[in-house]
Amino acid sequence: MSDTTRVNNQKINWSIIQQRQKSRVTETNLSNIRYRKQQLATFKLMLENNQDELLNALYEDLGKSPEEAYVSEIAVLLQEIDFMKRKLTKWQRPKRKRHVRLSSFSKTSIQHHPYGSVLIISPWNYPLHLALLPAIGAIAAGNSCFIKPSEYAPATAKLLAELVENYFSPDNLVVVTGDASVASDLLELPWDFIFFTGSKKVGSIVYEAAAAKQIPIVLELGGKNPCIVDETNLTPSVVQRIIWGKFLNAGQTCIAPDTMYVHESVYAKFLQLAADQIKAFYGSQPIHPSRFGRIAHDKQVEKIVGYLKQGKIYYGGHTDTANRFIEPTLLTDIPADSPILQEEIFGPILPVIPYSDLATLVRQLKSFPDPLAVYVFSKDKKSIQFLKSELRSGAFSLNQVILHAVSSHSPFGGVGASGFGRYHGMASLDTFSYLRMDYENLLPFNIQKQYPPYQSNDINLLRKWRRWLF
């Protein structure tokens, strides 16, 4: 069989499954909340019964310790499933109203309706979490899904495909593995909704493909999330939070603090506390497999190693490219035009920049694309309010990092260059549904002044009755 024939057969098979998914959504549409909860229970069963295999795959792909992998990949999914199951019945109830007007006596009902068959394209940095969290929301909303996981986390992608095949009907959920050409082929199908998490470059390609077919889409991208520490709030606890958030998953987190901006009066103290905290977390030899994760693939390693040359290494800087290891690193004395200050780092390097004037710093940050998050550590209420009002971002987090993005109670997403659309909890139901309004007129007769032909004085009557017309 030629490659062309194989690809064509594959597309035909995907198309058949997609049509079955669309039919399944129609058949089990709104009333069957029990069915949706059963699918959520299946997600939970799949995760709980295969934790060891999933942790091993995450270690193989990213060198994640079992503790970090469980908390950042599995626990957050189990939490979302439990939250969705508790709230779904309430959220899905129609919102009914009655309206009395001169022109009608009517009742309306507004309800979430699923889109149909959803394509989820997920990245390599959290290959389980970012593949399944949107899928949980999509299926809770009544949709069916295809998931295309990243080829740069092959062990997790392979295991996920096997588990989904064992636990789910393809009419509900399918995992398709492969490289970028597979994703490109999938984008040719007539999806009802697309959810993409990844880089801006690939996101633009996906967005263009969706626009060509008028497919609604969510883009979860990245950005250079600034972290500002002023002179009022530098403590060992603050530094502990920042260092944990930055170097979680070896820095490969889209909402990690990307670059530190520290007031000049506490700059030296911050550097010393940060170096001490890195040693406390990871020891003097973090290359040991149990201490620190690995970069996902060689191309990313090459990019990050290049950043090490763009400033002065205050702490860290050791590499083992053969094993995709880069030590947690603090970088200082960076020229203003360096690429590391313009591009999302997505690795275990933390540039630390002193600042003297907050207004000047804000003007600089406003020249950058909008980030997913702005992190601020301060006790000065005026400074906090100034930063909130001046800086645009998907989230503003005060005196903490990362945690705002793992709550089922809070919508997560970007703005501008960091993406658009929200999910988690209720926001997932809103994202993966469209609101349909059912309208019924209960008035058996018409108000004739509403219709042509109009008389000379009708305009005055309409002006008088305006608020009661509709």
N, C-alpha and C positions, 0 to 999 in steps of 0.2 A: 504494500500500500504506500503510495507517495505521501509526502508530508502535506501537500495541498489537500488530498483526499481525506487524510486523517483530521486536519483542521476543520474542513467543511463538515465532516461527520460529527465532530465535537460540537460545532456551533448548532447543528440541527438538534443534537441531543439536549443541549442547554435550552434551546428555544422550546422544545417539547415540555421540559420540566418547568420552564417559566410559565407557559400557558396553563399547566396544571396548577401551579401556585396561584395564578390569578383566579382560576376557577374555585380553588379551595377557599380563598379569601371571600369570594362572593357567597359561597354556600354557608360559611360559618360566621358570616359578617358580624352583626352587632350583638344580638341577644345572647350568644354563647360565650359569656365571660368565663364560665366553668372550663370551657375548652382551652382558652388562653392560659388560665391558671394551671391547667394540666401541663401545657408546654413549658411554663416557667418552672414547674416542679421537675420536669424532665431535665432542664438545664441544671438545676441544683443537684439532682441525682448524678448526672454525668460528671460534674465537678467534684462532688464529695467521694464518689467511688473510684476516681482516677487521680487523686491528688499526687501520689508518689510519681506516677508516670509524667504528669504535667510538670512537677518540680524538676524532674530529671531533664525533660526537654528544655525547660527554661535555662537550666544550668549549662546544657550543651550549647545553646545558642548564644547566651549572654553572660555566662559565668555567674549567674545570680545565686546567692546563698539561699538555702531553703526558707529561712526566716523572711528575707526581703522579698523573695518571689511570692511567698504565701500572702504577705500583707498587701503587696502592691498589685498582684495579679489575680489571686483567687478570692481572698477575703472580701475585696471590694465588689466582686461579682456576686458573691453569696449575699452580701448586704443589700445590693440593688434588687436581687430576686425577692428577698423577704419583704422589702419595702413595697415593691410593686404588687405583690400578692395581697398585702394588707390593704392597699389603697385603691386598687384597680376598680372594684365595684362602685365605690363612691365617685371616683373620677369620671367613670363612663356613663353615669346617669344622665339622661337628657335634662336640659335646662328648659323648663316650660314656663310660658308667660301668656297672659291674656291681655288684649288691647281693645279699648273701646274708643272709637273715633266716629266722627260724623259720617265718614265714607265707608266704615266697616266696623264689624265686631268680629275680632279674629283671635286665633290662638296660634302660638308658634312653639316649636320645639327645636332646640339646637343640640347637636350631638356630634361626637368625634366619629369619623368614618375612616377605616384603614385605606391606604393608597392602593395596595395590591402586592406586587412582587418588588422587593427592595434589594438593591445591590449595595453591599458594604465592602469597601476597599480599605484594608487596615495596614498599619506600618509595622516595622520590625522592632521598635524600641520597647513596646509593651505588647508582645505578639498575641497574648491570650486576652488580656484586659481590653485592649482597644479593638479586638475583633468581636468579642462577645458582648461587651456593654451596650453598644448600639443595637446589636441583634436582640438582646433582651428587651429593649425598649420597643423595637419594631414589632416583635411578636406579641408583646403585651398589648400593643395598639391594634392587633388583629391582622398584621401583615404576614407574608412569608418572605424568606430571605435567601440570597446567595451571599456567601462571604468569600472574598478573594484576599487571603492573608499574604504577607510579604514573603518573597522568596529568600530574603536575607535572614529569616529566622526559620530555616528549613525543618528542624526537628519539631518545633512547636506546630508549624503548619501541617506537617505530615500526620502528627498525632491528632491534631484537631479534626482533620478530614476523616480519619478513621473513627474517632469517637462519635462525631456527628452522624456518620453513616450508620453506626450501631444503635444510636439512641433516637434518631429522628427520621421521620419519613421525608423523602426529598420534596414532597408537596409542601412541607413546612420550612425545611432548612437544608441547605446544600453548601459544602465547602469545596471550592475549586482552587487547586494549587497550580503553581507555574510561575513563569517570569513575567516581565512587563508585556510581552506579546499576548499572553493570556488575558491580562487586564484590558489590553486594547481590543481584543476580540469580544470580550464581555460587554464593553462599552457600546458595541454596535447593536446590541439587543434593545428592544423597546421597554425599558424599565419604567416603573411607576414612580420610583424615588431612588436617589443615589445618596449615599453617605460616605464621604471620603475623609480619612485622616492621614496626613503625611506632609510632604514638603510643598512649598509654594509652587515650585516648578511643575511637579506632577499634578498638583491641584488645579493649575491653570489648564492643563490638557483635559482633565476630567470635566472641568467646568465648561469648557468649549464643547465637548462631546454632548454634555447634558443640554446645553443651550440650543444646539442644533436640532434636538428632538423635543424641546420644551419640557424637559424633565425637571421637576423640583429637586433641589440638591442642598445638602449641608456640607460646608468645607470646614474642617478642623485643621488648622495649619500651625504655625509656630511664631517665633519672634524673639527679639532680644528683650527679655523681661528684666527691667532695671530693678535693683534692690538698693534702697537708699537708707543709710544709717546716719542719723544726725548726732550732735553732741549730747543730746538729752537722754539717749537710750542705748548705750553700749554696755552690755553685761555679758558674762560668760554664758548665760542662758540664751541670750539673743544670738550669739555666735554659734552656739550649739545647734539652734534651729536652722540657721542659714547654711552651715556646713553640711548638715544632714540633707537638706533640700537640694543643695547644689550637686552633691556627689551621690545621691540616690541613683541607682541604676547606672553607675559610672558616668553620671552627668547627662545621660541620654533621655531626658525628660523635657517635653515641650514647655512645661510650666516651671521648670527649674529657674532659680535666679541666674540670669545670664552674666551680668556684669555688676560689680559692687561699686557704689558711689558713697564714699565715707567722708564725713566732715574732717577737714585737715587737723582739727584739734584732737581727734581720737584715732587718726589714721594709723599711727605706729602701734598703738595699743590693739587696734583691730587685727592687724597683721600678726602680731604675736599670739593673740588669743586664737585666731584662726588656725595657725600652724600647730599650736598645742592641741586644738580640738581634732584636727586631722589625725595626729598621732594617737590621741585617745580613742578615736573611732577605729582606725585601721592599722595601728602599730607602726613601727619603724620600717617594716617590710611588707607593705600591702600587696605585693605581687603574689603572696601566698593565696592559693585559690579560694580559701574560706573567708578571706578578708575583703576582697574587692572584686567587682565584676569586670567584664571584658567589653571591648568595643565590638559591635555586631559584625562588621565586615571590613575588609582590607582598605577599601576606598575611603571609608570614614576615618580609619586609623591614619592614613596618609594625610588627610586634611587636617586632623587635629595636631599631628606631629609638626606640621608646618606652622601652626599657631604658636608653638613653643618658642620659635625664633623671633617673635615679634615684640618681645619685651624682656624684662629681667626676671629670672626665676627666683622668687623669694623662698619658696618651699616646694619640694617635689621635683618633677621634671623627668624622672626616670621612665624609660620605655622598654618594652619587649615586643617589637612589632610582629615577630613570628607567632607570638601567642596573643596578639591583639590587646596587649596591656599598656595602659598609660597611667602613671601614678597621679593621684590627686595633687593638683598643682595650683599654687598662688602665683600670679604674674603681675608685675608692677612695671612702672616706667615705660609705658606703651605710647608710642607716637600716635597723635590724634588721627592720622590718616591710615592707620594699620587696618587690614581686613578684619582682624579679630574684633575690632570695635564697630564694624559695620555689619558683619554676618552673624547669624545664629551659630553659636559654638557647638552645642549638642555633644559635649564631651566633658571630661574631668579637668577643665582648666577654668579658673576663676580670676578674671582680671579685676584688680582692685585699684580704683581711681580716686584720688583725693579731690574734694571740692571745697570752695570757701564761701560761695554765695549761692543760696538756693534758687533765686530767680534766674541766675545765669545757667545753672544746671538744668532747670526746667526748659529754658529756651533751647538748649542743646538736645534734650530728650524729645522735645516736640518736633525736631527736624527728622527724627527717625520714624519708620512705619509704626503703626499702632501695635503694641504687644498683646499677648494673651493676658498678662498680669503685670501690675505694678506692686512691688513690695516695699513697704515703708516701716521703719523701726524708729519711732519717735514718741515723745510724751508732750510735745509742743502742739497744742490744739490749733493754733493759727497756721503753723507749717503743714499740719495734716490736712486742714481744710483747703489750703492753697494748692497742695499737690492733688487732692481729689478733684478740685474744680478745673485745674489746668491740664492734667494728663489724661488722655483718652486710652482706654484699655478694656479688655474683656472682663477683667476683675481688678479690684483694688483691695489688697490684703494688708491689714495693719498688724504689725508685731507677730506675724506668723507667715510661713511659706507652705505651699503645696496643698495644705489640708482643705482649703476652700473647694478644691477641684475633685474631691473624692466623696463628697456628701450627696446622698440621694435627695436631700431636702433643697439643694441649691442648683440652679441651672448652670451648666458649664458651656463656654464657647468663646469665640473671639469677636473682634470687630476690625473692619478694614482689612489690612494686610494679614492679620492673624486669623482670618476666616469669618464665617457668619453661620448663624443657626445655633441652637442650644439643645442640650440633652441632659440626662440624669433625672430620674423620678418623674414628676408631673411634666417637666419640660420634654421628656422623651415622648410621652403620649401626645403632647401638642405638636411635636416635630413630625412624628410618623403618622399623623392623622390630618385629615382636612375637616373643617367644620361645615356641616350641612344644616341648613335651616329649612325645616318643614313648616309650611304656612297653610292655614285653613281659614277661609272667610265664613263666618257664621251668620252674617246678615243676609236675609232673603230678598232684600230689595236694594235699589241703587239710589244715591243722592244725585238727582239729575243736574244740579248745578256743577257737578264735577265734569260733565261731558259737554261736547259741542252739540248744537250751536250755542255760543255764548251771547248773553244779552249785554246791553250797555252798562248796566250797573254790577255785573257779575264780578268784575275785577275788585271792586270795593268789598263785596261780600267775601271773596276769597281771601283778601288781605285780613279781614276781620276774623275769619274762621281759621286762619292758617295753622295755628297751633293744634287745632282739633281735627284737621283734615287727615293726617297720616300717622 
